[in-house]
Amino acid sequence: MGEILERAGRTAEVKISRDEIVMFEFRMAPRMAGAGPHFHKQHVDSFFILEGEIEFTVDGEVAHAQAGEFVHVELGVVHAFKNSSREPAHFLNMHTPGMRFDEYIRRMDANDNPDPEQYDSFLV
């Protein structure tokens, strides 16, 4: 079992932390905000839904991904996600290459106010 990162309404277990990939296993409570609009210049953000449903906004389009579905966000594409449903959600999130994204989440959870751009995350 990997390191568990927690904040109100969600847990993120670090499954893989390598230069080439950082992978989390997320569990989100119902009606829980995820990441607001942002994009990445140097890495791809991908999601595989294990249980429940996640609402994604990708390049201005809203879509709902359910268990068994995969969402892949290309470089430079603005995206956001949240659990807008009444049920918990469970999904894998992969950052390739890793860009030390586990460090970023760890620091955010600790209220350390990291600079997102140090981790290739550009807020919109």
ChimeraX attribute file (.defattr): number of C-alpha atoms within 10 A of each C-alpha:
attribute: neighborCount
match mode: 1-to-1
recipient: residues
	/A:1	6
	/A:2	12
	/A:3	13
	/A:4	14
	/A:5	19
	/A:6	16
	/A:7	11
	/A:8	9
	/A:9	14
	/A:10	18
	/A:11	17
	/A:12	24
	/A:13	18
	/A:14	22
	/A:15	19
	/A:16	18
	/A:17	18
	/A:18	15
	/A:19	13
	/A:20	13
	/A:21	19
	/A:22	22
	/A:23	23
	/A:24	25
	/A:25	21
	/A:26	21
	/A:27	21
	/A:28	23
	/A:29	19
	/A:30	19
	/A:31	16
	/A:32	20
	/A:33	16
	/A:34	17
	/A:35	12
	/A:36	14
	/A:37	19
	/A:38	17
	/A:39	24
	/A:40	21
	/A:41	13
	/A:42	16
	/A:43	22
	/A:44	19
	/A:45	21
	/A:46	16
	/A:47	21
	/A:48	20
	/A:49	21
	/A:50	18
	/A:51	17
	/A:52	20
	/A:53	24
	/A:54	28
	/A:55	18
	/A:56	22
	/A:57	17
	/A:58	20
	/A:59	14
	/A:60	12
	/A:61	8
	/A:62	13
	/A:63	13
	/A:64	16
	/A:65	18
	/A:66	18
	/A:67	15
	/A:68	12
	/A:69	14
	/A:70	15
	/A:71	16
	/A:72	13
	/A:73	17
	/A:74	17
	/A:75	13
	/A:76	16
	/A:77	16
	/A:78	19
	/A:79	23
	/A:80	18
	/A:81	19
	/A:82	21
	/A:83	23
	/A:84	19
	/A:85	16
	/A:86	12
	/A:87	15
	/A:88	19
	/A:89	25
	/A:90	24
	/A:91	23
	/A:92	19
	/A:93	21
	/A:94	21
	/A:95	24
	/A:96	17
	/A:97	16
	/A:98	22
	/A:99	21
	/A:100	18
	/A:101	26
	/A:102	24
	/A:103	14
	/A:104	21
	/A:105	19
	/A:106	18
	/A:107	15
	/A:108	16
	/A:109	14
	/A:110	13
	/A:111	9
	/A:112	11
	/A:113	10
	/A:114	15
	/A:115	13
	/A:116	15
	/A:117	12
	/A:118	12
	/A:119	19
	/A:120	19
	/A:121	20
	/A:122	16
	/A:123	14
	/A:124	9
